[in-house]
Amino acid sequence: MLLAERFKELRLEAGFKRSTLASKAGVSESSLKRFETTGQVSLQNLLRLTHALGRLEDFADLFNPPPATTLTSLRKQASVKMRKRGIR
């Protein structure tokens, strides 16, 4: 719900009515209303809405590894090979 509340604040700060932003994003107004009131939204619609607000770059760092806190952890991160498959 915190994400939905923050999104609604950004929408209002940008001066968009729900109907206007939904149309601009290519999302139904009911989907936007559901997101803002319950926090439920598909990832595809979340990305569309975020793009329509000009905030898509906010997702860029979402899955970055945590910053290294020691020289040892920095070396470990640098030496880890990227898996091509999951373990299980």
C-alpha positions as CSV (number, residue, x, y, z in Angstrom):
1,M,0.0,0.0,0.0
2,L,2.9,2.3,0.6
3,L,3.9,2.1,-3.1
4,A,0.3,2.8,-4.1
5,E,0.1,5.8,-1.8
6,R,3.4,7.2,-3.1
7,F,2.2,6.7,-6.7
8,K,-1.0,8.6,-6.0
9,E,0.9,11.5,-4.5
10,L,3.1,11.6,-7.6
11,R,0.1,11.5,-9.9
12,L,-1.5,14.4,-8.0
13,E,1.7,16.4,-7.9
14,A,2.0,16.0,-11.6
15,G,-1.6,17.3,-11.9
16,F,-3.1,14.2,-13.6
17,K,-6.7,13.0,-13.0
18,R,-7.0,9.3,-12.9
19,S,-8.8,9.2,-16.3
20,T,-6.1,11.3,-18.0
21,L,-3.1,9.3,-16.6
22,A,-4.9,6.0,-17.4
23,S,-5.5,7.0,-21.0
24,K,-1.9,8.3,-21.4
25,A,-0.6,5.0,-20.0
26,G,-2.9,2.7,-22.0
27,V,-4.4,1.3,-18.8
28,S,-8.0,1.1,-17.8
29,E,-9.1,3.7,-15.2
30,S,-10.5,0.9,-13.0
31,S,-7.0,-0.7,-12.9
32,L,-5.5,2.6,-11.8
33,K,-8.2,3.1,-9.2
34,R,-7.7,-0.5,-7.9
35,F,-3.9,0.1,-7.6
36,E,-4.3,3.4,-5.7
37,T,-7.0,2.0,-3.4
38,T,-5.8,-1.6,-2.8
39,G,-2.2,-1.7,-3.9
40,Q,-3.0,-4.4,-6.5
41,V,-1.6,-4.0,-10.0
42,S,0.0,-6.1,-12.6
43,L,3.7,-5.5,-13.2
44,Q,2.9,-4.5,-16.8
45,N,0.4,-1.9,-15.8
46,L,2.7,-0.6,-13.0
47,L,5.5,-0.1,-15.6
48,R,3.1,1.6,-18.0
49,L,1.7,4.0,-15.4
50,T,5.2,4.7,-14.1
51,H,6.4,5.5,-17.6
52,A,3.4,7.8,-18.2
53,L,4.5,9.8,-15.1
54,G,8.1,9.9,-16.4
55,R,9.5,7.9,-13.5
56,L,10.4,4.6,-15.2
57,E,14.1,5.1,-14.4
58,D,13.2,4.7,-10.7
59,F,13.1,0.9,-11.4
60,A,16.6,0.9,-12.8
61,D,18.3,0.0,-9.5
62,L,15.6,-2.3,-8.1
63,F,17.5,-5.5,-8.6
64,N,21.1,-4.4,-8.3
65,P,23.2,-6.3,-5.8
66,P,23.6,-4.6,-2.4
67,P,26.7,-2.4,-2.1
68,A,29.8,-4.1,-0.8
69,T,30.6,-3.1,2.8
70,T,34.1,-4.6,3.0
71,L,37.0,-5.2,0.7
72,T,36.4,-8.9,1.0
73,S,32.7,-8.6,-0.1
74,L,33.7,-6.3,-3.0
75,R,36.2,-8.9,-4.2
76,K,33.6,-11.7,-3.8
77,Q,31.1,-9.7,-5.9
78,A,33.6,-9.1,-8.6
79,S,34.5,-12.8,-8.8
80,V,31.0,-14.2,-8.9
81,K,30.1,-15.7,-12.3
82,M,26.6,-15.1,-13.6
83,R,24.4,-18.3,-13.5
84,K,22.6,-19.2,-16.6
85,R,20.1,-21.4,-14.7
86,G,18.6,-21.6,-11.3
87,I,19.8,-24.3,-8.9
88,R,16.5,-26.0,-8.4
